Amino acid sequence: MKDKNINELIEAFLQAKNSENALDLLKGLLTSKELDEVARRLQIVKMLKAGVSQRDIVEKLKVGIATVTKGSKEIAKGRFKSI
């Protein structure tokens, strides 16, 4: 069931077709705090891929080192190829 739900979520984003519809979907599914957290995690990944140190990311984004380390580990697994 979990995979089915995730696949349906992915399909909903693919059907969004534009940024306005995607934002509407995100705002409908997530609280504003959750949306901010997801957006911050994307910034972490982008900064890591740009070579910014984990400590600098922690200071600049005011996040915990564990959150940054998780992003780093996911990059090491080969995720975020399109970012």
Secondary structure by P-SEA (a helix, b strand, c coil): caaaaaaaaaaaaaacccaaaaaaaaaacccaaaaaaaaaaaaaaaaaaacccaaaaaaaacccaaaaaaaaaaaaacccccc
